[in-house]
Amino acid sequence: MPTPAQPRHIPLSQHTIGPFFPADFFQPGDNDLTRLSADAAPTTQGTPFLLTGTVRKEGGEPVANAILELWQADAAGRFRHPDDPEGDRADPDFLGWGRAWSTAEGAYSFRSIRPGSYAENGRMRAPHLNIIVMGIGLMRNAETTLFFPENAQANAADPVLSVLPEDLRHLLVLRDLGKADGVQTYGFDILLRGPRGQETPFFES
């Protein structure tokens, strides 16, 4: 018990080790955006792809048990959401949201379909993926946007990617890993903290 000579120290924000997630926070199939549920048939619209990568912290140490949430438009650039004026025309078999959990080696993966482009505030958005990382020691969610390497012209005009200095924009472009079992595969490694030119750029949520 603390004494006057040994007062109790109140934990500071940087001492926080949460958040903590229950064992059922992640279920098999949660990282497959092509299905409405694990037992549903996948959408027949769009081109499927796999996204694989790692989550690491400063020094390259892998981050285990990080939660990654990914959301995106469907193949026609529509969201199944009431805020989308074309939401009622969105692909009814595409959920557009998924969740993955990093392994002890920091590895994660998602399966989805290539999103379409759409207009936002009068400007065209390049096809992209939105991703949030949550984990132990993070004071807030880390949120960023990922772009496809095939869309160099659209990426250059994207209003979100254009916010970054030009020399950092490549850090948000997926790596083309070729095809695996006939499905296009991309790679994206997340570095939560590191030197300029290596740390993943995150946006204010």
Helices and strands as residue ranges (DSSP letters): G 13-15, G 23-25, E 48-56, G 58-60, E 67-71, G 87-89, E 97-101, E 107-113, E 118-120, E 123-125, E 128-134, E 142-147, H 152-157, G 161-163, G 166-172, E 175-180, E 183-187, E 190-191
